[in-house]
Amino acid sequence: MLYYIFEFLDKNFDIPGAGLFQYITFRSSAAIILSLVISLISGRSIIKYLKRMQVGETVRELGLDGQKEKEGTPTMGGFIIIAAILIPCFLFAKLDNIYLIIMIISTLWLGLIGFADDYIKVFLKKKEGLKGTTKIIGQVMLGIFIGTIMLFNDDITVRMPIAEAESGGYEILRRYSVSLNSLTEGSSIKEMAYVKTTLTNVPLLKDNSFDYKMISQIFGENELWLWIVFILIVIFIITAVSNAANLTDGLDGLAAGVSAIIAVTLAIFAYVSGNSIIAGYLNIVFIPNIAELTIFASCFAGACIGFLWHNSFPAKVFMGDTGSLTIGGIIAVMAILLRKELLIPVLCGVFVAENLSVVLQVSYFKYTKKKYGEGRRIFKMSPLHHHFQKSGMHEAKIAVRFWIITILLALVCVITLKVR
């Protein structure tokens, strides 16, 4: 909203400073500050309201230190995160940007699913919450929506040389000549095209890219196979990451801290992927108009950091499924739009480890029970953070160490931008 106001003032009245809103870096900086302030200030009011409404967490007895002290702590604090993301976005971003529209819809949709789950647990007193199949259906619907939009919306394109587009057999939407400024080769005129493609970035492969068409061709040349394969992959990523974030939200500050670090990394990816000079230098896919997601990622980072003020040990509020399902989905959808989804196993390494610990624990228990008549465990308890709690480590130390691991993994992902 403010972008359009200051654009009008700059063009018609030439007001000093109004032109600053044309810069992604300025709007991103303002957005992260505002989201941080909103989460800090609104957090207190929302926590008081949740206490007044008796929206408290019901804690299952798991035999963990400090567990019963959490009983009655307000939950559904994910509203703080959602508000701190969306309000700055509406103020500082270009609201007609297709990528931003997708992220806003995804945030609201997943927030609604999480809210329904929390509402059933808290107000209807049903500990199981929303049925697992209902959650999955909601996530699948979002995956179908995202995959379909990416395949068929003409505003979602990739820019590449015409020769490369023709040799790859991509659908060319527009051809034009452009003067390219390279950090290494200087200025030159090249024939370029906006194309529809299922290309994604992946380090260590030729040209730092991979086309999902290579998978669909296993089943046949019909383009329908490409659509099916791509949409199924999108569904899997959104469902897996969203639920993994939900599993990670078991310690004070853990999920919020990890997500804040991932958000900063995604902001970097959005900026470089939307800058033709930097994208060309790094040899990554240049995605027109994607830089606007730098603002959304900045809001996301600020919201998570601000929420940590209230959620760090000892937590004054829990994000609940309203927050955890939403932040996981935001990370997955943004990575897909940025065509960096194949970096998720590294960038979201903590989420992956938490998810795998549950899968391995359950699978091994069932296997040993069937084979030996007695179930055995790999970990003292799953998800993984509870294993360390059972080993005597304080939850605050576990959370901080998982943050440090996420920082290291994020640095690895940023470094891969330059890996050939």
Residue pairs with C-beta under 8 A, 6 or more apart in sequence:
1 90
1 91
1 95
2 21
2 91
2 92
3 21
3 27
3 92
3 93
3 94
6 18
6 19
6 20
6 21
7 18
7 21
7 22
9 15
9 18
10 18
10 19
10 21
10 22
20 26
21 27
21 92
24 271
24 274
24 291
24 292
24 294
24 295
25 271
27 92
27 93
27 295
28 92
28 267
28 271
28 294
28 295
28 298
29 298
30 88
30 92
31 88
31 89
31 91
31 92
31 93
31 295
31 298
31 299
31 302
32 88
32 298
32 299
32 301
32 302
33 302
34 87
34 88
34 91
34 92
34 299
34 302
35 84
35 85
35 87
35 88
35 298
35 299
35 300
35 301
35 302
35 303
35 306
36 84
36 302
36 303
36 305
36 306
37 306
38 83
38 84
38 87
38 88
38 303
38 306
39 80
39 81
39 83
39 84
39 302
39 303
39 305
39 306
39 307
39 309
40 306
40 309
42 80
42 83
42 84
43 77
43 80
43 306
43 307
43 309
43 310
43 317
44 310
46 77
46 79
46 80
46 317
47 74
47 77
47 310
47 316
47 317
50 74
50 75
50 76
50 77
50 317
51 74
55 74
55 75
55 76
55 122
55 123
56 71
56 72
56 73
56 74
56 75
56 122
57 70
57 71
57 72
57 73
57 74
57 75
57 318
57 320
58 71
58 121
58 122
58 127
59 67
59 68
59 70
59 71
60 127
61 67
61 68
62 381
62 386
63 390
64 381
64 386
64 389
64 390
65 389
65 394
65 395
66 395
69 314
70 315
70 318
73 315
73 316
73 317
73 318
74 316
74 317
74 318
75 118
75 122
75 317
75 318
75 319
75 320
76 115
76 118
76 122
76 318
76 319
76 320
76 322
76 323
77 307
77 310
77 311
77 317
77 318
77 319
77 320
77 322
77 323
78 111
78 114
78 115
78 118
78 319
78 320
78 321
78 322
78 323
78 324
78 326
78 327
79 111
79 322
79 323
80 303
80 306
80 307
80 310
80 317
80 319
80 323
81 256
81 303
81 304
81 307
81 319
81 323
81 326
81 327
82 107
82 108
82 111
82 303
82 322
82 323
82 326
84 299
84 302
84 303
84 306
84 307
85 107
85 296
85 299
85 300
85 303
85 330
86 104
86 107
86 108
86 299
88 295
88 298
88 299
88 302
89 100
89 103
89 104
89 295
89 296
89 299
92 295
93 100
93 292
93 295
93 296
94 100
94 292
95 101
97 289
97 292
98 149
98 153
98 155
98 156
98 289
99 156
99 289
99 290
99 292
99 293
99 296
99 337
100 292
100 293
100 295
100 296
102 146
102 149
102 333
102 337
103 293
103 296
103 330
103 333
103 334
103 337
105 145
106 142
106 146
106 329
106 330
106 333
107 326
107 329
107 330
109 138
109 141
109 142
109 329
110 138
110 139
110 142
110 242
110 325
110 326
110 328
110 329
110 330
111 322
111 325
111 326
113 130
113 135
113 138
113 139
113 321
113 325
114 320
114 321
114 322
114 323
114 324
114 325
114 326
115 321
115 322
116 130
117 129
117 130
117 135
117 320
117 321
117 322
117 325
118 129
118 320
118 321
118 322
120 126
120 129
120 130
121 127
121 128
121 129
129 321
130 321
135 243
135 325
136 239
139 235
139 238
139 239
139 242
139 243
139 329
140 235
140 239
142 238
142 329
142 333
143 231
143 234
143 235
143 236
143 237
143 238
143 239
144 231
144 235
146 234
146 238
146 333
146 336
146 337
147 227
147 230
147 231
147 233
147 234
147 235
148 231
149 156
150 156
150 230
150 234
150 336
150 337
151 196
151 198
151 227
151 230
151 231
154 173
154 196
155 289
156 196
157 173
157 194
157 195
157 196
157 287
157 288
158 194
158 195
158 196
158 197
158 199
158 285
158 286
158 287
158 288
158 339
159 192
159 193
159 194
159 195
159 276
159 286
159 287
159 288
160 170
160 192
160 193
160 195
160 197
160 285
160 286
161 190
161 191
161 192
161 193
162 172
162 175
162 191
162 192
162 193
163 191
165 172
165 193
165 195
166 172
168 197
168 211
170 195
170 196
170 197
171 195
171 196
171 197
172 193
172 194
172 195
173 193
173 194
173 195
173 196
174 193
174 194
175 191
175 192
175 193
176 191
176 192
176 193
177 189
177 190
177 191
177 192
178 189
178 190
178 192
179 187
179 188
179 189
180 187
180 188
180 189
180 190
180 192
180 276
180 277
180 280
181 187
181 277
182 188
182 277
182 280
182 281
183 277
183 278
183 280
183 281
184 281
194 288
197 211
198 211
198 212
198 213
198 226
198 230
199 209
199 210
199 211
199 285
199 339
200 209
200 210
200 211
200 212
200 285
200 339
200 340
200 341
200 342
201 208
201 209
201 210
201 284
201 285
201 339
201 340
201 342
201 343
202 208
202 209
202 210
202 342
202 343
203 343
203 416
203 417
203 419
204 416
204 419
207 283
208 282
208 283
208 284
208 419
208 420
209 284
209 285
210 342
212 226
212 229
212 230
212 233
213 226
215 229
216 225
216 226
216 228
216 229
216 230
217 225
219 225
219 229
233 341
234 336
237 332
237 335
237 336
237 341
237 344
238 329
238 332
238 333
238 336
240 332
240 355
241 328
241 329
241 331
241 332
241 335
241 344
241 348
241 351
242 325
242 328
242 329
242 332
243 325
243 328
243 355
244 328
244 348
244 351
244 352
244 354
244 355
245 255
245 259
245 324
245 325
245 327
245 328
245 329
245 331
245 351
246 321
246 324
246 325
246 328
247 351
247 354
247 355
247 358
247 383
248 254
248 255
248 258
248 324
248 350
248 351
248 354
248 383
248 385
249 255
249 318
249 319
249 323
249 324
250 383
250 385
250 386
251 313
251 385
251 389
251 395
251 398
251 399
252 311
252 312
252 313
252 314
252 315
252 395
252 396
252 399
253 308
253 311
253 312
253 313
253 315
253 396
253 399
254 385
254 395
254 398
254 399
254 402
255 319
255 323
255 324
255 327
256 304
256 305
256 307
256 308
256 311
256 319
256 323
256 327
257 304
257 308
257 399
257 400
257 402
257 403
257 406
258 350
258 351
258 402
258 403
258 406
259 300
259 304
259 327
259 331
260 301
260 304
260 305
260 308
261 403
261 406
261 407
261 410
262 331
262 347
262 348
262 406
262 410
263 297
263 298
263 300
263 301
263 304
263 331
264 297
264 301
264 410
265 347
265 410
265 413
265 414
266 293
266 297
266 300
266 331
266 334
266 335
266 338
266 340
267 293
267 294
267 297
267 298
267 301
268 414
269 338
269 340
269 417
270 290
270 291
270 292
270 293
270 294
270 296
270 297
270 334
270 338
271 278
271 291
271 294
272 278
272 279
272 282
272 284
272 417
273 279
273 284
273 285
273 286
273 287
273 290
273 291
273 338
273 339
273 340
274 286
274 287
274 288
274 289
274 290
274 291
274 292
274 293
274 294
275 286
275 291
276 286
279 285
279 286
279 287
280 286
282 417
282 418
283 420
284 417
285 339
287 338
287 339
290 337
290 338
293 334
293 337
293 338
296 334
297 334
300 327
300 330
300 334
304 327
307 319
307 323
310 316
310 317
311 317
311 318
311 319
312 396
312 399
313 395
313 396
313 399
319 327
328 351
331 344
331 348
332 341
332 344
335 341
335 343
335 344
335 347
340 347
340 413
343 413
343 416
344 352
345 352
346 409
346 412
346 413
346 416
347 409
347 410
347 413
349 405
349 406
349 409
350 402
350 405
350 406
350 409
353 384
354 383
354 384
354 385
355 383
357 378
357 379
357 382
357 383
357 384
357 387
358 382
358 383
360 378
360 379
360 382
361 377
361 378
361 379
361 382
362 382
364 376
364 377
364 378
365 375
365 376
365 377
366 375
368 374
368 375
368 376
369 375
369 376
379 386
379 387
380 386
380 387
380 390
380 391
381 387
381 389
381 390
385 395
385 398
385 399
385 402
388 398
389 395
389 398
